[in-house]
Amino acid sequence: MLDFPIVDSHLHIWDLNRLRYPWLDQIPELNKTCLMKEFDAARGPYAVDKIVFMQAECSHGQYMDEVQFVEEVAREDARLKAIVAWAPMEVEGENLRALEQLAGRPLVKGIRRLIQTEDSGSFCRIPALIQALRRLPELGLTFDLGIHTGQFYDVVRLAEACPETRFVVDHLGKPDIRGGRLAEWKDEMRTICQCENVWCKVSSLATEADHHHWTLEEVRPYAEWAFECFGFRRVMFGGDWPVSSQAASYPICVETLLTILQGATEAEKWAFFRENAEQFYGI
């Protein structure tokens, strides 16, 4: 157990009566409204006092509506301290207008794009994307990276092209734990951690393994390597609820990491479960 509350840097909520999430059509167990009361029922004994809402891939034409929806929820639940929104980063002209509008919403602290669904070699070279990323620091915004094994080197070039922009790799870059591609992923992590403007979220370990047959020893090397590469100043906890619930309950997600962190100091645990997310997102 932890003797302090968690800052969760990566939580989704959605209301299917308000917004459309096409990807949920393929995942029946998640294809239902998930709000803060459902999260509170799922988090078990772990107190969570600050939450970063992560955009949940609603229909892209509704991305401003998603921000408004979360703002309304946050007025009733003060734990929601930050919103990471979607934005058309690669669309010249539209990108900067969208960023100006989003930056004017006090809860919006960052942008996320799922590069994992793109051809990263070409996407990461789009001039309009690089222009928009370079604009983020002056707007007080960060950038969450949804990537998978095989895309790290393209993102390294992107981070090098935008040295003032702060990036965070979500879910350890979605390593193929199920397929056992540990060596390839470790090489990529070793490279990307050398970019000092890139951080890493340790989350959703079991989600990338066999949902029904994963083991602690199977996922342990991935978390340990992330801590070794990034140290304890550029890593943060992300629960990834409710997506993570496909493979593990929220308490099991936390307890798995606490087991892996048995040798860590209290200061290191505090940094991982609280301080780093607060610093990165300014909450």
ABEGO torsion letter per residue (X at the ends): XBABBBBBABBBBBBAAABBBAAAAABAAABBBBBAAAAAAAAEABBBABBBBBBAGBBAAAAAAAAAAAAAAAAABAABABBBBBBBAABBGAAAAAAAAAAABAABABBBBBAAABBAAAAAABAAAAAAAAAAAAAGBBBBBBBBBGAAAAAAAAAAABAABBBBBBGGGGBBAAAGBAAAAAAAAAAAAABAABBBBBBGAAAABBAAABBAAAAAAAAAAAAAAAEAAABBBBAGOAAAAAABBAAAAAAAAAAAAAABBAAAAAAAAAAAAAAAAGX
